Amino acid sequence: MGDLLMTCNEAAKMLSVRPGTIRAWTAARKIPAVRIGTRAVRYRRSHLERFLRDGERPVLREGGQ
């Protein structure tokens, strides 16, 4: 089936953030987007999955340990 293209709302749901956050990250070039025509913007699932993987950090316990 290939790499699934997702809408802003679908991407936001996948990342558990608001659509406005997705739009802000897109404008800041934190996440890659695909423009279709002059207005439609879509997000590749594989790019969002990589964004999640690359952002993973161990959570520090209370007291910085």
C-alpha positions as CSV (number, residue, x, y, z in Angstrom):
1,M,0.0,0.0,0.0
2,G,2.9,2.4,0.4
3,D,3.4,5.2,2.9
4,L,0.1,6.5,4.2
5,L,-0.5,10.2,3.9
6,M,-2.4,11.7,6.9
7,T,-4.3,14.9,7.4
8,C,-3.4,17.5,10.0
9,N,-6.2,16.1,12.3
10,E,-5.0,12.5,11.8
11,A,-1.4,13.4,12.5
12,A,-2.5,15.3,15.6
13,K,-4.4,12.4,16.9
14,M,-1.5,10.0,16.2
15,L,0.9,12.3,18.2
16,S,-1.7,13.1,20.9
17,V,-1.4,16.9,20.3
18,R,-3.8,19.5,18.9
19,P,-3.9,20.3,15.2
20,G,-2.6,23.8,15.9
21,T,0.6,22.2,17.3
22,I,1.0,20.2,14.1
23,R,0.6,23.3,12.1
24,A,3.1,25.2,14.3
25,W,5.7,22.3,14.0
26,T,5.2,22.3,10.2
27,A,5.8,26.1,10.0
28,A,8.9,25.7,12.2
29,R,10.0,22.7,10.0
30,K,10.1,20.4,13.0
31,I,8.1,17.8,11.1
32,P,8.2,17.3,7.3
33,A,5.0,17.8,5.3
34,V,3.9,17.1,1.8
35,R,2.0,19.8,-0.1
36,I,-0.6,18.5,-2.6
37,G,-1.6,21.2,-5.0
38,T,-1.6,24.7,-3.7
39,R,-3.4,24.2,-0.3
40,A,-3.6,20.6,0.9
41,V,-0.9,19.6,3.3
42,R,-0.4,15.9,4.3
43,Y,2.0,14.1,6.6
44,R,3.7,10.7,6.0
45,R,3.1,8.2,8.7
46,S,6.7,7.0,8.5
47,H,8.0,10.6,9.0
48,L,5.8,11.0,12.1
49,E,6.9,7.6,13.5
50,R,10.5,8.7,13.0
51,F,9.8,12.0,14.7
52,L,8.5,10.0,17.7
53,R,11.5,7.7,17.8
54,D,14.0,10.5,17.4
55,G,12.4,12.4,20.3
56,E,12.4,9.5,22.8
57,R,14.4,10.3,25.9
58,P,14.5,8.4,29.2
59,V,12.3,10.1,31.8
60,L,14.2,11.2,34.8
61,R,12.8,10.2,38.2
62,E,12.1,12.8,40.8
63,G,15.4,14.3,42.1
64,G,17.1,14.1,38.6
65,Q,18.0,10.4,38.9
